[in-house]
C-alpha cells in the first residue's frame, strides 16, 4: 500500500492526521538534519499501521517534506 505523506519536522509533538484525500499529515519532533526526521517518521508509521519498521519504506521524497511511503 502506498501513502502520500506531508511531513512537518521540528513540531512540538508527534502527531498523525488523516487528510480528506486519503493521505496523511505527520508532525515530528525530530529535526531534518542527519536523516533524524525520516527515521522518526518510519518509526511512527510502523506503530500507526502495526507493522515492523522494516515494512515501512520511503519510496519518494527523501529530502523534501512531501513523501510517498510504501507499507508492505
PDB file of N, CA, C and O in Angstrom:
ATOM      1  N   UNK A   1       0.846  -1.161   0.000  1.00  0.00           N
ATOM      2  CA  UNK A   1       0.000   0.000   0.000  1.00  0.00           C
ATOM      3  C   UNK A   1       0.901   1.238   0.000  1.00  0.00           C
ATOM      4  O   UNK A   1       1.843   1.322   0.788  1.00  0.00           O
ATOM      5  N   UNK A   2       0.610   2.195  -0.884  1.00  0.00           N
ATOM      6  CA  UNK A   2       1.375   3.436  -0.956  1.00  0.00           C
ATOM      7  C   UNK A   2       0.539   4.579  -0.393  1.00  0.00           C
ATOM      8  O   UNK A   2      -0.667   4.657  -0.624  1.00  0.00           O
ATOM      9  N   UNK A   3       1.200   5.461   0.349  1.00  0.00           N
ATOM     10  CA  UNK A   3       0.524   6.567   1.016  1.00  0.00           C
ATOM     11  C   UNK A   3       1.280   7.856   0.741  1.00  0.00           C
ATOM     12  O   UNK A   3       2.510   7.878   0.770  1.00  0.00           O
ATOM     13  N   UNK A   4       0.549   8.921   0.476  1.00  0.00           N
ATOM     14  CA  UNK A   4       1.135  10.250   0.335  1.00  0.00           C
ATOM     15  C   UNK A   4       1.198  10.881   1.731  1.00  0.00           C
ATOM     16  O   UNK A   4       0.201  10.909   2.452  1.00  0.00           O
ATOM     17  N   UNK A   5       2.379  11.385   2.102  1.00  0.00           N
ATOM     18  CA  UNK A   5       2.571  11.927   3.449  1.00  0.00           C
ATOM     19  C   UNK A   5       3.209  13.310   3.365  1.00  0.00           C
ATOM     20  O   UNK A   5       4.198  13.508   2.658  1.00  0.00           O
ATOM     21  N   UNK A   6       2.637  14.254   4.088  1.00  0.00           N
ATOM     22  CA  UNK A   6       3.206  15.600   4.249  1.00  0.00           C
ATOM     23  C   UNK A   6       3.828  15.632   5.640  1.00  0.00           C
ATOM     24  O   UNK A   6       3.141  15.395   6.633  1.00  0.00           O
ATOM     25  N   UNK A   7       5.122  15.924   5.715  1.00  0.00           N
ATOM     26  CA  UNK A   7       5.849  15.903   6.984  1.00  0.00           C
ATOM     27  C   UNK A   7       6.114  17.318   7.471  1.00  0.00           C
ATOM     28  O   UNK A   7       6.587  18.167   6.716  1.00  0.00           O
ATOM     29  N   UNK A   8       5.808  17.563   8.731  1.00  0.00           N
ATOM     30  CA  UNK A   8       6.125  18.812   9.411  1.00  0.00           C
ATOM     31  C   UNK A   8       7.171  18.457  10.476  1.00  0.00           C
ATOM     32  O   UNK A   8       6.838  17.887  11.515  1.00  0.00           O
ATOM     33  N   UNK A   9       8.425  18.795  10.211  1.00  0.00           N
ATOM     34  CA  UNK A   9       9.506  18.478  11.151  1.00  0.00           C
ATOM     35  C   UNK A   9       9.633  19.583  12.198  1.00  0.00           C
ATOM     36  O   UNK A   9       9.145  20.697  12.010  1.00  0.00           O
ATOM     37  N   UNK A  10      10.294  19.250  13.298  1.00  0.00           N
ATOM     38  CA  UNK A  10      10.569  20.181  14.385  1.00  0.00           C
ATOM     39  C   UNK A  10       9.269  20.708  15.011  1.00  0.00           C
ATOM     40  O   UNK A  10       9.190  21.878  15.388  1.00  0.00           O
ATOM     41  N   UNK A  11       8.261  19.850  15.119  1.00  0.00           N
ATOM     42  CA  UNK A  11       6.977  20.217  15.725  1.00  0.00           C
ATOM     43  C   UNK A  11       7.056  20.052  17.242  1.00  0.00           C
ATOM     44  O   UNK A  11       8.023  19.496  17.761  1.00  0.00           O
ATOM     45  N   UNK A  12       6.042  20.535  17.943  1.00  0.00           N
ATOM     46  CA  UNK A  12       6.024  20.438  19.409  1.00  0.00           C
ATOM     47  C   UNK A  12       5.736  19.022  19.884  1.00  0.00           C
ATOM     48  O   UNK A  12       6.190  18.617  20.954  1.00  0.00           O
ATOM     49  N   UNK A  13       4.979  18.269  19.089  1.00  0.00           N
ATOM     50  CA  UNK A  13       4.667  16.891  19.465  1.00  0.00           C
ATOM     51  C   UNK A  13       4.515  16.026  18.228  1.00  0.00           C
ATOM     52  O   UNK A  13       4.270  16.529  17.132  1.00  0.00           O
ATOM     53  N   UNK A  14       4.662  14.715  18.410  1.00  0.00           N
ATOM     54  CA  UNK A  14       4.442  13.776  17.321  1.00  0.00           C
ATOM     55  C   UNK A  14       2.938  13.566  17.167  1.00  0.00           C
ATOM     56  O   UNK A  14       2.232  13.313  18.143  1.00  0.00           O
ATOM     57  N   UNK A  15       2.460  13.673  15.928  1.00  0.00           N
ATOM     58  CA  UNK A  15       1.024  13.545  15.687  1.00  0.00           C
ATOM     59  C   UNK A  15       0.789  13.135  14.241  1.00  0.00           C
ATOM     60  O   UNK A  15       1.499  13.586  13.341  1.00  0.00           O
ATOM     61  N   UNK A  16      -0.202  12.282  14.016  1.00  0.00           N
ATOM     62  CA  UNK A  16      -0.581  11.866  12.668  1.00  0.00           C
ATOM     63  C   UNK A  16      -2.020  12.303  12.432  1.00  0.00           C
ATOM     64  O   UNK A  16      -2.910  11.991  13.222  1.00  0.00           O
ATOM     65  N   UNK A  17      -2.242  13.032  11.332  1.00  0.00           N
ATOM     66  CA  UNK A  17      -3.583  13.473  10.954  1.00  0.00           C
ATOM     67  C   UNK A  17      -3.933  12.847   9.606  1.00  0.00           C
ATOM     68  O   UNK A  17      -3.116  12.846   8.685  1.00  0.00           O
ATOM     69  N   UNK A  18      -5.139  12.321   9.494  1.00  0.00           N
ATOM     70  CA  UNK A  18      -5.604  11.808   8.209  1.00  0.00           C
ATOM     71  C   UNK A  18      -6.190  12.961   7.413  1.00  0.00           C
ATOM     72  O   UNK A  18      -6.980  13.745   7.939  1.00  0.00           O
ATOM     73  N   UNK A  19      -5.808  13.067   6.145  1.00  0.00           N
ATOM     74  CA  UNK A  19      -6.300  14.120   5.266  1.00  0.00           C
ATOM     75  C   UNK A  19      -7.485  13.605   4.458  1.00  0.00           C
ATOM     76  O   UNK A  19      -7.590  12.401   4.225  1.00  0.00           O
ATOM     77  N   UNK A  20      -8.384  14.500   4.024  1.00  0.00           N
ATOM     78  CA  UNK A  20      -9.581  14.089   3.280  1.00  0.00           C
ATOM     79  C   UNK A  20      -9.291  13.279   2.010  1.00  0.00           C
ATOM     80  O   UNK A  20     -10.074  12.399   1.656  1.00  0.00           O
ATOM     81  N   UNK A  21      -8.189  13.559   1.328  1.00  0.00           N
ATOM     82  CA  UNK A  21      -7.871  12.848   0.093  1.00  0.00           C
ATOM     83  C   UNK A  21      -7.266  11.475   0.292  1.00  0.00           C
ATOM     84  O   UNK A  21      -6.938  10.804  -0.687  1.00  0.00           O
ATOM     85  N   UNK A  22      -7.109  11.037   1.531  1.00  0.00           N
ATOM     86  CA  UNK A  22      -6.550   9.719   1.797  1.00  0.00           C
ATOM     87  C   UNK A  22      -5.098   9.737   2.239  1.00  0.00           C
ATOM     88  O   UNK A  22      -4.569   8.697   2.631  1.00  0.00           O
ATOM     89  N   UNK A  23      -4.439  10.887   2.187  1.00  0.00           N
ATOM     90  CA  UNK A  23      -3.053  10.987   2.633  1.00  0.00           C
ATOM     91  C   UNK A  23      -2.966  11.264   4.122  1.00  0.00           C
ATOM     92  O   UNK A  23      -3.973  11.272   4.830  1.00  0.00           O
ATOM     93  N   UNK A  24      -1.755  11.489   4.578  1.00  0.00           N
ATOM     94  CA  UNK A  24      -1.519  11.790   5.984  1.00  0.00           C
ATOM     95  C   UNK A  24      -0.697  13.061   6.120  1.00  0.00           C
ATOM     96  O   UNK A  24       0.106  13.385   5.245  1.00  0.00           O
ATOM     97  N   UNK A  25      -0.898  13.775   7.213  1.00  0.00           N
ATOM     98  CA  UNK A  25      -0.019  14.868   7.609  1.00  0.00           C
ATOM     99  C   UNK A  25       0.601  14.423   8.929  1.00  0.00           C
ATOM    100  O   UNK A  25      -0.113  14.135   9.889  1.00  0.00           O
ATOM    101  N   UNK A  26       1.927  14.369   8.973  1.00  0.00           N
ATOM    102  CA  UNK A  26       2.628  13.853  10.142  1.00  0.00           C
ATOM    103  C   UNK A  26       3.504  14.946  10.733  1.00  0.00           C
ATOM    104  O   UNK A  26       4.369  15.499  10.053  1.00  0.00           O
ATOM    105  N   UNK A  27       3.276  15.253  12.002  1.00  0.00           N
ATOM    106  CA  UNK A  27       4.080  16.224  12.744  1.00  0.00           C
ATOM    107  C   UNK A  27       5.134  15.440  13.530  1.00  0.00           C
ATOM    108  O   UNK A  27       4.803  14.503  14.257  1.00  0.00           O
ATOM    109  N   UNK A  28       6.398  15.826  13.381  1.00  0.00           N
ATOM    110  CA  UNK A  28       7.504  15.132  14.045  1.00  0.00           C
ATOM    111  C   UNK A  28       8.288  16.095  14.919  1.00  0.00           C
ATOM    112  O   UNK A  28       8.488  17.249  14.541  1.00  0.00           O
ATOM    113  N   UNK A  29       8.731  15.642  16.077  1.00  0.00           N
ATOM    114  CA  UNK A  29       9.568  16.475  16.941  1.00  0.00           C
ATOM    115  C   UNK A  29      11.014  16.498  16.461  1.00  0.00           C
ATOM    116  O   UNK A  29      11.771  17.401  16.819  1.00  0.00           O
ATOM    117  N   UNK A  30      11.399  15.534  15.670  1.00  0.00           N
ATOM    118  CA  UNK A  30      12.779  15.446  15.169  1.00  0.00           C
ATOM    119  C   UNK A  30      13.060  16.544  14.145  1.00  0.00           C
ATOM    120  O   UNK A  30      12.154  17.030  13.468  1.00  0.00           O
ATOM    121  N   UNK A  31      14.328  16.921  14.047  1.00  0.00           N
ATOM    122  CA  UNK A  31      14.754  17.896  13.046  1.00  0.00           C
ATOM    123  C   UNK A  31      15.122  17.167  11.756  1.00  0.00           C
ATOM    124  O   UNK A  31      15.291  15.947  11.751  1.00  0.00           O
ATOM    125  N   UNK A  32      15.244  17.914  10.677  1.00  0.00           N
ATOM    126  CA  UNK A  32      15.523  17.303   9.378  1.00  0.00           C
ATOM    127  C   UNK A  32      16.979  16.902   9.194  1.00  0.00           C
ATOM    128  O   UNK A  32      17.289  16.168   8.256  1.00  0.00           O
ATOM    129  N   UNK A  33      17.860  17.346  10.034  1.00  0.00           N
ATOM    130  CA  UNK A  33      19.286  17.074   9.861  1.00  0.00           C
ATOM    131  C   UNK A  33      19.616  15.611  10.115  1.00  0.00           C
ATOM    132  O   UNK A  33      19.001  14.961  10.960  1.00  0.00           O
ATOM    133  N   UNK A  34      20.585  15.106   9.379  1.00  0.00           N
ATOM    134  CA  UNK A  34      21.153  13.764   9.538  1.00  0.00           C
ATOM    135  C   UNK A  34      20.096  12.658   9.508  1.00  0.00           C
ATOM    136  O   UNK A  34      20.232  11.642  10.189  1.00  0.00           O
ATOM    137  N   UNK A  35      19.035  12.864   8.708  1.00  0.00           N
ATOM    138  CA  UNK A  35      18.014  11.836   8.479  1.00  0.00           C
ATOM    139  C   UNK A  35      17.193  11.500   9.729  1.00  0.00           C
ATOM    140  O   UNK A  35      16.503  10.481   9.753  1.00  0.00           O
ATOM    141  N   UNK A  36      17.259  12.342  10.765  1.00  0.00           N
ATOM    142  CA  UNK A  36      16.543  12.065  12.011  1.00  0.00           C
ATOM    143  C   UNK A  36      15.031  12.070  11.806  1.00  0.00           C
ATOM    144  O   UNK A  36      14.335  11.206  12.340  1.00  0.00           O
ATOM    145  N   UNK A  37      14.518  13.027  11.043  1.00  0.00           N
ATOM    146  CA  UNK A  37      13.069  13.104  10.814  1.00  0.00           C
ATOM    147  C   UNK A  37      12.571  11.893  10.027  1.00  0.00           C
ATOM    148  O   UNK A  37      11.501  11.363  10.326  1.00  0.00           O
ATOM    149  N   UNK A  38      13.326  11.453   9.034  1.00  0.00           N
ATOM    150  CA  UNK A  38      12.917  10.275   8.256  1.00  0.00           C
ATOM    151  C   UNK A  38      12.872   9.024   9.121  1.00  0.00           C
ATOM    152  O   UNK A  38      11.957   8.210   8.991  1.00  0.00           O
ATOM    153  N   UNK A  39      13.848   8.866   9.998  1.00  0.00           N
ATOM    154  CA  UNK A  39      13.873   7.702  10.894  1.00  0.00           C
ATOM    155  C   UNK A  39      12.678   7.736  11.848  1.00  0.00           C
ATOM    156  O   UNK A  39      12.032   6.717  12.092  1.00  0.00           O
ATOM    157  N   UNK A  40      12.396   8.928  12.383  1.00  0.00           N
ATOM    158  CA  UNK A  40      11.262   9.052  13.299  1.00  0.00           C
ATOM    159  C   UNK A  40       9.940   8.819  12.554  1.00  0.00           C
ATOM    160  O   UNK A  40       9.016   8.224  13.108  1.00  0.00           O
ATOM    161  N   UNK A  41       9.848   9.279  11.314  1.00  0.00           N
ATOM    162  CA  UNK A  41       8.651   9.059  10.505  1.00  0.00           C
ATOM    163  C   UNK A  41       8.399   7.564  10.318  1.00  0.00           C
ATOM    164  O   UNK A  41       7.271   7.102  10.493  1.00  0.00           O
ATOM    165  N   UNK A  42       9.427   6.812   9.968  1.00  0.00           N
ATOM    166  CA  UNK A  42       9.290   5.363   9.770  1.00  0.00           C
ATOM    167  C   UNK A  42       8.834   4.704  11.071  1.00  0.00           C
ATOM    168  O   UNK A  42       7.956   3.841  11.049  1.00  0.00           O
ATOM    169  N   UNK A  43       9.415   5.095  12.195  1.00  0.00           N
ATOM    170  CA  UNK A  43       9.034   4.541  13.496  1.00  0.00           C
ATOM    171  C   UNK A  43       7.572   4.816  13.817  1.00  0.00           C
ATOM    172  O   UNK A  43       6.834   3.920  14.226  1.00  0.00           O
ATOM    173  N   UNK A  44       7.165   6.061  13.628  1.00  0.00           N
ATOM    174  CA  UNK A  44       5.802   6.480  13.937  1.00  0.00           C
ATOM    175  C   UNK A  44       4.782   5.761  13.056  1.00  0.00           C
ATOM    176  O   UNK A  44       3.757   5.293  13.551  1.00  0.00           O
ATOM    177  N   UNK A  45       5.060   5.671  11.749  1.00  0.00           N
ATOM    178  CA  UNK A  45       4.136   4.998  10.838  1.00  0.00           C
ATOM    179  C   UNK A  45       4.073   3.499  11.098  1.00  0.00           C
ATOM    180  O   UNK A  45       3.016   2.888  10.942  1.00  0.00           O
ATOM    181  N   UNK A  46       5.187   2.904  11.491  1.00  0.00           N
ATOM    182  CA  UNK A  46       5.188   1.475  11.822  1.00  0.00           C
ATOM    183  C   UNK A  46       4.250   1.212  13.000  1.00  0.00           C
ATOM    184  O   UNK A  46       3.501   0.235  12.992  1.00  0.00           O
ATOM    185  N   UNK A  47       4.288   2.063  13.991  1.00  0.00           N
ATOM    186  CA  UNK A  47       3.379   1.928  15.127  1.00  0.00           C
ATOM    187  C   UNK A  47       1.935   2.185  14.745  1.00  0.00           C
ATOM    188  O   UNK A  47       1.033   1.494  15.218  1.00  0.00           O
ATOM    189  N   UNK A  48       1.710   3.165  13.901  1.00  0.00           N
ATOM    190  CA  UNK A  48       0.363   3.546  13.472  1.00  0.00           C
ATOM    191  C   UNK A  48      -0.312   2.426  12.688  1.00  0.00           C
ATOM    192  O   UNK A  48      -1.504   2.171  12.865  1.00  0.00           O
ATOM    193  N   UNK A  49       0.446   1.757  11.820  1.00  0.00           N
ATOM    194  CA  UNK A  49      -0.093   0.669  10.998  1.00  0.00           C
ATOM    195  C   UNK A  49       0.164  -0.718  11.595  1.00  0.00           C
ATOM    196  O   UNK A  49      -0.193  -1.723  10.979  1.00  0.00           O
ATOM    197  N   UNK A  50       0.768  -0.790  12.767  1.00  0.00           N
ATOM    198  CA  UNK A  50       1.037  -2.052  13.472  1.00  0.00           C
ATOM    199  C   UNK A  50       1.856  -3.016  12.621  1.00  0.00           C
ATOM    200  O   UNK A  50       1.513  -4.190  12.481  1.00  0.00           O
ATOM    201  N   UNK A  51       2.946  -2.496  12.056  1.00  0.00           N
ATOM    202  CA  UNK A  51       3.880  -3.319  11.287  1.00  0.00           C
ATOM    203  C   UNK A  51       5.289  -3.042  11.822  1.00  0.00           C
ATOM    204  O   UNK A  51       5.480  -2.128  12.624  1.00  0.00           O
ATOM    205  N   UNK A  52       6.263  -3.821  11.383  1.00  0.00           N
ATOM    206  CA  UNK A  52       7.635  -3.573  11.803  1.00  0.00           C
ATOM    207  C   UNK A  52       8.221  -2.415  10.998  1.00  0.00           C
ATOM    208  O   UNK A  52       7.726  -2.080   9.922  1.00  0.00           O
ATOM    209  N   UNK A  53       9.272  -1.815  11.531  1.00  0.00           N
ATOM    210  CA  UNK A  53       9.918  -0.696  10.835  1.00  0.00           C
ATOM    211  C   UNK A  53      10.460  -1.122   9.470  1.00  0.00           C
ATOM    212  O   UNK A  53      10.524  -0.309   8.548  1.00  0.00           O
ATOM    213  N   UNK A  54      10.846  -2.378   9.337  1.00  0.00           N
ATOM    214  CA  UNK A  54      11.355  -2.891   8.071  1.00  0.00           C
ATOM    215  C   UNK A  54      10.308  -2.951   6.963  1.00  0.00           C
ATOM    216  O   UNK A  54      10.653  -3.056   5.787  1.00  0.00           O
ATOM    217  N   UNK A  55       9.042  -2.885   7.331  1.00  0.00           N
ATOM    218  CA  UNK A  55       7.965  -2.934   6.350  1.00  0.00           C
ATOM    219  C   UNK A  55       7.539  -1.543   5.888  1.00  0.00           C
ATOM    220  O   UNK A  55       6.649  -1.422   5.046  1.00  0.00           O
ATOM    221  N   UNK A  56       8.157  -0.498   6.421  1.00  0.00           N
ATOM    222  CA  UNK A  56       7.845   0.880   6.038  1.00  0.00           C
ATOM    223  C   UNK A  56       9.031   1.442   5.265  1.00  0.00           C
ATOM    224  O   UNK A  56      10.153   1.471   5.770  1.00  0.00           O
ATOM    225  N   UNK A  57       8.779   1.885   4.046  1.00  0.00           N
ATOM    226  CA  UNK A  57       9.857   2.394   3.195  1.00  0.00           C
ATOM    227  C   UNK A  57       9.466   3.733   2.576  1.00  0.00           C
ATOM    228  O   UNK A  57       8.349   3.901   2.087  1.00  0.00           O
ATOM    229  N   UNK A  58      10.404   4.685   2.602  1.00  0.00           N
ATOM    230  CA  UNK A  58      10.202   5.961   1.927  1.00  0.00           C
ATOM    231  C   UNK A  58      10.592   5.744   0.470  1.00  0.00           C
ATOM    232  O   UNK A  58      11.770   5.592   0.149  1.00  0.00           O
ATOM    233  N   UNK A  59       9.592   5.731  -0.407  1.00  0.00           N
ATOM    234  CA  UNK A  59       9.812   5.434  -1.813  1.00  0.00           C
ATOM    235  C   UNK A  59      10.240   6.691  -2.568  1.00  0.00           C
ATOM    236  O   UNK A  59      11.081   6.624  -3.464  1.00  0.00           O
ATOM    237  N   UNK A  60       9.666   7.824  -2.208  1.00  0.00           N
ATOM    238  CA  UNK A  60       9.926   9.070  -2.922  1.00  0.00           C
ATOM    239  C   UNK A  60       9.917  10.227  -1.929  1.00  0.00           C
ATOM    240  O   UNK A  60       9.077  10.273  -1.029  1.00  0.00           O
ATOM    241  N   UNK A  61      10.856  11.164  -2.094  1.00  0.00           N
ATOM    242  CA  UNK A  61      10.860  12.364  -1.270  1.00  0.00           C
ATOM    243  C   UNK A  61      11.769  12.297  -0.061  1.00  0.00           C
ATOM    244  O   UNK A  61      11.442  12.861   0.984  1.00  0.00           O
ATOM    245  N   UNK A  62      12.898  11.624  -0.174  1.00  0.00           N
ATOM    246  CA  UNK A  62      13.832  11.515   0.953  1.00  0.00           C
ATOM    247  C   UNK A  62      14.230  12.876   1.520  1.00  0.00           C
ATOM    248  O   UNK A  62      14.385  13.021   2.732  1.00  0.00           O
ATOM    249  N   UNK A  63      14.395  13.872   0.651  1.00  0.00           N
ATOM    250  CA  UNK A  63      14.931  15.160   1.087  1.00  0.00           C
ATOM    251  C   UNK A  63      13.896  16.283   1.134  1.00  0.00           C
ATOM    252  O   UNK A  63      14.251  17.428   1.417  1.00  0.00           O
ATOM    253  N   UNK A  64      12.635  15.985   0.865  1.00  0.00           N
ATOM    254  CA  UNK A  64      11.605  17.020   0.895  1.00  0.00           C
ATOM    255  C   UNK A  64      10.477  16.613   1.839  1.00  0.00           C
ATOM    256  O   UNK A  64      10.420  15.471   2.295  1.00  0.00           O
ATOM    257  N   UNK A  65       9.584  17.555   2.126  1.00  0.00           N
ATOM    258  CA  UNK A  65       8.529  17.273   3.102  1.00  0.00           C
ATOM    259  C   UNK A  65       7.372  16.456   2.530  1.00  0.00           C
ATOM    260  O   UNK A  65       6.658  15.803   3.291  1.00  0.00           O
ATOM    261  N   UNK A  66       7.169  16.472   1.234  1.00  0.00           N
ATOM    262  CA  UNK A  66       6.113  15.668   0.610  1.00  0.00           C
ATOM    263  C   UNK A  66       6.715  14.321   0.222  1.00  0.00           C
ATOM    264  O   UNK A  66       7.627  14.268  -0.604  1.00  0.00           O
ATOM    265  N   UNK A  67       6.218  13.234   0.806  1.00  0.00           N
ATOM    266  CA  UNK A  67       6.819  11.918   0.606  1.00  0.00           C
ATOM    267  C   UNK A  67       5.778  10.900   0.144  1.00  0.00           C
ATOM    268  O   UNK A  67       4.576  11.084   0.330  1.00  0.00           O
ATOM    269  N   UNK A  68       6.268   9.836  -0.456  1.00  0.00           N
ATOM    270  CA  UNK A  68       5.435   8.674  -0.769  1.00  0.00           C
ATOM    271  C   UNK A  68       6.022   7.517   0.037  1.00  0.00           C
ATOM    272  O   UNK A  68       7.204   7.191  -0.075  1.00  0.00           O
ATOM    273  N   UNK A  69       5.170   6.914   0.844  1.00  0.00           N
ATOM    274  CA  UNK A  69       5.584   5.832   1.743  1.00  0.00           C
ATOM    275  C   UNK A  69       4.918   4.541   1.289  1.00  0.00           C
ATOM    276  O   UNK A  69       3.739   4.532   0.934  1.00  0.00           O
ATOM    277  N   UNK A  70       5.679   3.452   1.303  1.00  0.00           N
ATOM    278  CA  UNK A  70       5.108   2.144   0.999  1.00  0.00           C
ATOM    279  C   UNK A  70       5.104   1.302   2.269  1.00  0.00           C
ATOM    280  O   UNK A  70       6.123   1.156   2.944  1.00  0.00           O
ATOM    281  N   UNK A  71       3.928   0.751   2.576  1.00  0.00           N
ATOM    282  CA  UNK A  71       3.772  -0.149   3.702  1.00  0.00           C
ATOM    283  C   UNK A  71       3.598  -1.546   3.126  1.00  0.00           C
ATOM    284  O   UNK A  71       2.656  -1.796   2.374  1.00  0.00           O
ATOM    285  N   UNK A  72       4.497  -2.453   3.474  1.00  0.00           N
ATOM    286  CA  UNK A  72       4.410  -3.826   2.964  1.00  0.00           C
ATOM    287  C   UNK A  72       3.768  -4.729   3.980  1.00  0.00           C
ATOM    288  O   UNK A  72       3.608  -5.924   3.731  1.00  0.00           O
TER     289      UNK A  72
END
